[in-house]
């Protein structure tokens, strides 16, 4: 029945900050922006909210020149900022074991280099990159809202 995965949708208290972080530091680009106002029955029905208003941005991982890496897939993520109703405060230190989305995993070329680059950009990591036991390297860090991002470097496939 399911033929693919399109994107996760993540609520954020600051859409502009989320978009800037994912575009400036993780290589995404804005594919589409939307806004909706109070009184939109479609938005209220979809979100199961009353008098919702807000805006969203769908981001797409920007292609690189001469991209031929078989590990690469199309990656998109959507961020939603609700003006109304006012959302509950976000816990930026929500534990990974809590119910809900635990993390988003992005495949990277060089986990150590990306870790160092993102630490310099102010990203908080749980620990430095570590081996995954199968030749992979990985690290968990948090975006500005506290969402956990996994950087995963897969072993190169031999030809």
C-alpha positions as a Markdown table, in Angstrom:
| # | Residue | x | y | z |
|---|---|---|---|---|
| 1 | Unk | 0.0 | 0.0 | 0.0 |
| 2 | Unk | 2.7 | 2.5 | 1.0 |
| 3 | Unk | 4.9 | 3.3 | -2.0 |
| 4 | Unk | 7.3 | 5.8 | -0.4 |
| 5 | Unk | 8.0 | 8.4 | 2.3 |
| 6 | Unk | 7.6 | 12.0 | 1.4 |
| 7 | Unk | 8.6 | 14.1 | 4.5 |
| 8 | Unk | 8.2 | 14.5 | 8.3 |
| 9 | Unk | 6.2 | 17.6 | 9.5 |
| 10 | Unk | 7.7 | 19.3 | 12.6 |
| 11 | Unk | 6.1 | 22.1 | 14.5 |
| 12 | Unk | 8.5 | 24.9 | 15.5 |
| 13 | Unk | 8.0 | 28.1 | 17.5 |
| 14 | Unk | 10.2 | 30.0 | 15.0 |
| 15 | Unk | 9.9 | 29.1 | 11.4 |
| 16 | Unk | 12.5 | 31.5 | 10.2 |
| 17 | Unk | 15.1 | 30.2 | 12.6 |
| 18 | Unk | 14.4 | 26.5 | 11.6 |
| 19 | Unk | 14.6 | 27.3 | 7.9 |
| 20 | Unk | 17.8 | 29.3 | 8.3 |
| 21 | Unk | 19.4 | 26.4 | 10.4 |
| 22 | Unk | 18.5 | 23.7 | 7.9 |
| 23 | Unk | 19.4 | 25.7 | 4.8 |
| 24 | Unk | 22.6 | 27.4 | 6.1 |
| 25 | Unk | 24.0 | 24.4 | 8.0 |
| 26 | Unk | 22.5 | 21.2 | 6.6 |
| 27 | Unk | 22.3 | 22.0 | 2.9 |
| 28 | Unk | 18.5 | 22.3 | 2.4 |
| 29 | Unk | 16.7 | 24.7 | 0.2 |
| 30 | Unk | 13.1 | 26.1 | 0.4 |
| 31 | Unk | 10.8 | 24.2 | -2.0 |
| 32 | Unk | 7.5 | 25.8 | -1.0 |
| 33 | Unk | 6.1 | 28.2 | 1.6 |
| 34 | Unk | 2.5 | 28.5 | 2.7 |
| 35 | Unk | 0.4 | 30.6 | 5.1 |
| 36 | Unk | -3.1 | 30.1 | 6.4 |
| 37 | Unk | -5.4 | 32.5 | 8.3 |
| 38 | Unk | -8.0 | 32.0 | 11.0 |
| 39 | Unk | -11.2 | 30.9 | 9.4 |
| 40 | Unk | -9.7 | 28.4 | 7.0 |
| 41 | Unk | -12.0 | 25.4 | 7.4 |
| 42 | Unk | -9.6 | 23.3 | 5.3 |
| 43 | Unk | -6.6 | 24.1 | 7.7 |
| 44 | Unk | -8.8 | 23.6 | 10.8 |
| 45 | Unk | -10.1 | 20.2 | 9.6 |
| 46 | Unk | -6.7 | 19.0 | 8.5 |
| 47 | Unk | -5.0 | 19.9 | 11.7 |
| 48 | Unk | -8.1 | 19.1 | 13.9 |
| 49 | Unk | -7.8 | 22.6 | 15.5 |
| 50 | Unk | -10.2 | 25.5 | 15.9 |
| 51 | Unk | -9.2 | 28.9 | 14.5 |
| 52 | Unk | -5.8 | 27.8 | 13.4 |
| 53 | Unk | -3.4 | 30.2 | 11.7 |
| 54 | Unk | 0.2 | 29.9 | 10.8 |
| 55 | Unk | 2.7 | 29.3 | 8.1 |
| 56 | Unk | 4.9 | 26.5 | 6.8 |
| 57 | Unk | 8.0 | 25.8 | 4.7 |
| 58 | Unk | 8.8 | 22.5 | 2.9 |
| 59 | Unk | 12.5 | 22.1 | 2.5 |
| 60 | Unk | 14.3 | 19.9 | 0.1 |
| 61 | Unk | 17.9 | 18.7 | 0.4 |
| 62 | Unk | 19.7 | 20.7 | -2.4 |
| 63 | Unk | 21.3 | 18.6 | -5.1 |
| 64 | Unk | 25.1 | 18.8 | -5.4 |
| 65 | Unk | 26.9 | 19.1 | -8.7 |
| 66 | Unk | 27.6 | 15.8 | -10.4 |
| 67 | Unk | 25.8 | 13.9 | -7.7 |
| 68 | Unk | 26.3 | 10.2 | -8.3 |
| 69 | Unk | 26.4 | 8.8 | -4.8 |
| 70 | Unk | 24.1 | 5.7 | -4.5 |
| 71 | Unk | 23.6 | 6.5 | -0.8 |
| 72 | Unk | 21.7 | 9.7 | -1.7 |
| 73 | Unk | 17.9 | 9.8 | -1.7 |
| 74 | Unk | 15.5 | 12.7 | -2.0 |
| 75 | Unk | 15.1 | 14.1 | 1.4 |
| 76 | Unk | 12.4 | 16.7 | 2.5 |
| 77 | Unk | 11.3 | 18.0 | 5.8 |
| 78 | Unk | 8.4 | 20.4 | 6.5 |
| 79 | Unk | 8.3 | 22.9 | 9.4 |
| 80 | Unk | 5.1 | 24.5 | 10.7 |
| 81 | Unk | 4.7 | 27.5 | 12.9 |
| 82 | Unk | 1.3 | 28.0 | 14.5 |
| 83 | Unk | 0.3 | 31.6 | 15.4 |
| 84 | Unk | -3.1 | 30.2 | 16.6 |
| 85 | Unk | -3.9 | 28.3 | 18.7 |
| 86 | Unk | -0.8 | 29.1 | 20.9 |
| 87 | Unk | 1.2 | 25.9 | 21.3 |
| 88 | Unk | 2.5 | 24.6 | 24.6 |
| 89 | Unk | 6.1 | 25.4 | 25.4 |
| 90 | Unk | 8.7 | 23.1 | 23.7 |
| 91 | Unk | 11.1 | 21.1 | 25.9 |
| 92 | Unk | 14.4 | 21.5 | 24.0 |
| 93 | Unk | 15.9 | 18.7 | 26.2 |
| 94 | Unk | 13.2 | 16.1 | 25.6 |
| 95 | Unk | 14.7 | 12.8 | 26.2 |
| 96 | Unk | 15.2 | 10.4 | 23.3 |
| 97 | Unk | 13.2 | 7.7 | 25.1 |
| 98 | Unk | 10.0 | 9.8 | 25.3 |
| 99 | Unk | 7.1 | 8.8 | 23.0 |
| 100 | Unk | 7.0 | 10.5 | 19.6 |
| 101 | Unk | 9.6 | 11.0 | 17.0 |
| 102 | Unk | 13.0 | 10.2 | 18.6 |
| 103 | Unk | 15.2 | 11.6 | 15.8 |
| 104 | Unk | 15.7 | 12.3 | 12.1 |
| 105 | Unk | 18.6 | 10.6 | 10.4 |
| 106 | Unk | 20.5 | 12.2 | 7.5 |
| 107 | Unk | 23.2 | 10.3 | 5.6 |
| 108 | Unk | 26.4 | 12.3 | 5.4 |
| 109 | Unk | 29.7 | 11.9 | 3.5 |
| 110 | Unk | 32.0 | 12.6 | 6.5 |
| 111 | Unk | 30.5 | 12.3 | 9.9 |
| 112 | Unk | 33.5 | 13.7 | 11.7 |
| 113 | Unk | 33.9 | 16.7 | 9.4 |
| 114 | Unk | 30.2 | 17.6 | 9.6 |
| 115 | Unk | 30.2 | 17.2 | 13.4 |
| 116 | Unk | 33.2 | 19.6 | 13.7 |
| 117 | Unk | 31.5 | 22.1 | 11.2 |
| 118 | Unk | 28.2 | 22.0 | 13.1 |
| 119 | Unk | 29.8 | 22.3 | 16.5 |
| 120 | Unk | 31.4 | 25.5 | 15.3 |
| 121 | Unk | 28.0 | 26.6 | 14.1 |
| 122 | Unk | 26.6 | 26.1 | 17.6 |
| 123 | Unk | 24.9 | 22.8 | 17.3 |
| 124 | Unk | 24.7 | 20.8 | 20.6 |
| 125 | Unk | 25.8 | 17.1 | 20.2 |
| 126 | Unk | 25.2 | 14.3 | 22.7 |
| 127 | Unk | 28.7 | 13.0 | 22.1 |
| 128 | Unk | 31.4 | 13.0 | 19.3 |
| 129 | Unk | 30.9 | 10.6 | 16.4 |
| 130 | Unk | 31.2 | 6.9 | 17.2 |
| 131 | Unk | 31.4 | 3.7 | 15.2 |
| 132 | Unk | 28.2 | 1.8 | 14.5 |
| 133 | Unk | 29.6 | -1.6 | 14.4 |
| 134 | Unk | 29.1 | -2.2 | 10.7 |
| 135 | Unk | 31.6 | 0.3 | 9.4 |
| 136 | Unk | 29.2 | 3.2 | 9.8 |
| 137 | Unk | 29.9 | 6.3 | 12.0 |
| 138 | Unk | 27.1 | 8.3 | 13.6 |
| 139 | Unk | 26.4 | 11.2 | 16.0 |
| 140 | Unk | 23.3 | 12.7 | 17.6 |
| 141 | Unk | 22.9 | 16.4 | 17.8 |
| 142 | Unk | 20.0 | 18.9 | 18.3 |
| 143 | Unk | 18.6 | 21.6 | 16.1 |
| 144 | Unk | 17.7 | 25.0 | 17.6 |
| 145 | Unk | 14.3 | 23.6 | 18.8 |
| 146 | Unk | 15.9 | 20.6 | 20.4 |
| 147 | Unk | 14.9 | 18.1 | 17.7 |
| 148 | Unk | 17.4 | 15.3 | 17.5 |
| 149 | Unk | 19.3 | 14.9 | 14.2 |
| 150 | Unk | 21.4 | 11.8 | 13.5 |
| 151 | Unk | 24.3 | 12.2 | 11.2 |
| 152 | Unk | 25.0 | 8.8 | 9.6 |
| 153 | Unk | 28.1 | 8.0 | 7.5 |
| 154 | Unk | 27.5 | 4.7 | 5.7 |
| 155 | Unk | 30.5 | 2.7 | 4.5 |
| 156 | Unk | 31.3 | 3.2 | 0.9 |
| 157 | Unk | 30.1 | 0.3 | -1.3 |
| 158 | Unk | 32.8 | -1.4 | -3.3 |
| 159 | Unk | 32.4 | -1.4 | -7.0 |
